[in-house]
């Protein structure tokens, strides 16, 4: 589907340099056709992108429709355009430090 195709393109575009300069992990909660949890890991050596949860905890979790996601990338917009108000809801994981605190 279009979502899987988009992630294949992203995976191909991820370079060592890009990973070094970005140092972030993005998780996408997509609704609709081809939806589900997808990720772009620009932190782990070499970087990766694909279906499922990222190999390390995401720095940014974004919820949007799969159609919007595909449109966003196919229109050659930088992924960061997605952070513009109104395009998606961004949830940063504030529960993580709290749950770590409880464990210690």
C-alpha positions as CSV (number, residue, x, y, z in Angstrom):
1,X,0.0,0.0,0.0
2,X,0.9,3.7,-0.2
3,X,2.0,3.8,3.5
4,X,4.4,0.9,3.2
5,X,5.7,2.3,-0.1
6,X,6.4,5.7,1.6
7,X,8.3,4.0,4.4
8,X,10.3,2.1,1.8
9,X,11.3,5.4,0.3
10,X,12.1,6.9,3.7
11,X,14.2,3.9,4.6
12,X,16.2,4.3,1.4
13,X,16.7,8.0,2.1
14,X,18.0,7.5,5.6
15,X,21.8,8.2,5.7
16,X,24.4,7.9,8.4
17,X,24.8,11.7,8.1
18,X,21.1,12.3,8.5
19,X,21.0,10.1,11.6
20,X,24.0,11.9,13.1
21,X,22.5,15.3,12.6
22,X,19.0,14.5,13.6
23,X,19.3,12.2,16.6
24,X,15.6,11.6,17.0
25,X,13.1,8.8,16.9
26,X,9.6,9.5,15.4
27,X,6.6,7.2,16.0
28,X,3.5,7.6,13.8
29,X,0.1,6.4,14.9
30,X,-1.7,6.3,11.6
31,X,-5.4,5.8,11.2
32,X,-7.2,4.6,8.1
33,X,-5.9,2.6,5.2
34,X,-2.5,1.0,5.9
35,X,-2.6,2.5,9.4
36,X,-1.1,1.3,12.6
37,X,2.2,2.1,14.3
38,X,5.1,3.0,12.1
39,X,8.4,4.6,13.0
40,X,11.5,6.5,11.7
41,X,14.6,5.9,13.8
42,X,17.1,8.6,13.2
43,X,19.1,7.9,16.4
44,X,20.3,4.3,16.3
45,X,23.4,3.7,14.2
46,X,22.5,3.6,10.5
47,X,18.9,4.5,11.2
48,X,15.8,2.6,10.1
49,X,12.2,3.0,9.2
50,X,9.2,0.7,9.1
51,X,6.2,-0.9,10.6
52,X,5.8,-1.4,14.3
53,X,7.3,0.2,17.4
54,X,10.7,1.8,17.0
55,X,13.7,-0.2,18.5
56,X,14.2,2.6,21.0
57,X,11.7,4.8,22.7
58,X,10.3,7.5,20.4
59,X,11.1,11.1,21.1
60,X,8.0,12.2,19.3
61,X,4.7,10.4,18.8
62,X,2.4,11.8,16.1
63,X,-1.1,10.8,15.3
64,X,-2.6,11.4,11.9
65,X,-4.4,9.7,9.1
66,X,-2.4,7.5,6.8
67,X,-3.6,9.7,3.9
68,X,-2.2,12.8,5.5
69,X,1.0,11.0,6.2
70,X,1.5,9.9,2.6
71,X,0.5,13.3,1.3
72,X,3.0,14.9,3.6
73,X,5.9,12.9,2.4
74,X,5.0,12.5,-1.3
75,X,4.7,16.3,-1.6
76,X,8.3,16.4,-0.6
77,X,7.6,18.3,2.5
78,X,10.2,17.9,5.2
79,X,8.9,15.6,7.9
80,X,9.2,18.6,10.2
81,X,6.4,20.4,8.4
82,X,4.2,17.9,10.1
83,X,4.9,19.7,13.4
84,X,3.1,22.8,12.2
85,X,-0.1,23.4,14.2
86,X,-3.2,21.9,12.9
87,X,-1.6,19.0,11.0
88,X,-1.3,16.5,13.8
89,X,-1.4,16.0,17.5
90,X,1.9,15.6,19.1
91,X,2.3,13.7,22.3
92,X,5.6,13.7,24.0
93,X,6.1,10.9,26.4
94,X,5.9,12.5,29.8
95,X,5.0,9.2,31.4
96,X,8.4,7.7,30.8
97,X,10.4,9.6,33.3
98,X,7.6,9.1,35.9
99,X,7.6,5.3,35.4
100,X,11.4,5.2,35.7
101,X,11.2,7.2,38.9
102,X,8.7,4.7,40.3
103,X,11.1,1.8,39.5
104,X,14.1,3.2,41.3
